[in-house]
Amino acid sequence: MFDSIINTLNNSKKPAVYVWIASIVFGLLFTLLIWLLGPNLNHFLITLKPFQGGLSYYWKLPVRNFWTMVIVWLFYFSNQLLIWGVIYWASKNLSHKIANPTYDLTKYNVMVIVITVFFIFLHLVQTQIWFDGLAQDTPILSSMGSVIVLLAIVLIIENPIAGIFLGHKAKKPYTARVTGFFRRNHMYIFSWAIVYTFWFHPMARDPQLLSGFFYMFLLFTQMSLAYTKVHFDQRWIVTLQSWVAIHALIVAFFNTQYFGSVDIWPMFFTGFAFMFVFTYMYALKIKRNTRIFITALYIAFVAWLYIPKPYGYGRDPSFLYRVEFLWIPIILYGLSLLFAVIIYLYYKRKTDSKNNIIPV
């Protein structure tokens, strides 16, 4: 069955590009579907406890039902194990495609797309019937942290292309062997981060959740198109890295509007925008003058945030003194360095144990 589908799709000029476009359209339409079905969940939403602030999570029922818990974890593990199984199969059969990707589709691509679409619809049905996701049993930091881990590891993988800061490629511990380790194994880690976060949240119509699910659909698209040229397209990769800034902005803004939480959107937006300005965009073929203009625009925007009204946003200068725009970059760069050091030391110890003098 998969062979016939693949042959049909590969008859077109660039099938991976068509699948990429179709996946984005699907993500937009499915996000709209979640919004349209949102009123059906009102009988759940009226039972939710008031937002507690901090790291509390709003979208979970006040009482955990045992069978609801079993069902959602069963769905998650089924989704996760199937994806890991396909990734393992691909690592044994498609390793040659990494060095020579094409626009043609493989069995991996079709299998992941079928699995992903099936579980996307299943999660929608699960939300409509039982509502609760994995958030009922796990802390919000596990979901946020999984995406942060993904973004930090991407920094390691992209170091030979974009560099770590202002286009400069980091050396030790960001060696070729360390980068190679994460290139070979990142799909297991990234699929966990994406699938786990996907099942963490119920498919409700709040803007925070809608923007998050659309971002998940974009990440699913990237996962589905591994071994194709689309997967390695730097413009697409930078878009995925940067899109989190928009999602974080929406989450922080609406949390302030709905729940009266601290106004922290400037911290999230300027932090993730910092990553684009000083790291991500160096993977793109952008002229030097354009990069300087974008950097100046970012600095002007940060300054505008702390200029008193009516000439600026009027944010409390104490946040500037605490360099809030650097908190996100410090976390991402720090985790990236930590992961690189761990694998570097692993290879160094492995080399030393064999009395091998080949440098790591």
Summary of the structure (lengths in Angstrom):
residues: 360
radius of gyration: 21.7
end to end distance: 44.9
largest distance: 67.4
contacts: 1090
relative contact order: 0.12
helix: 74%
strand: 1%
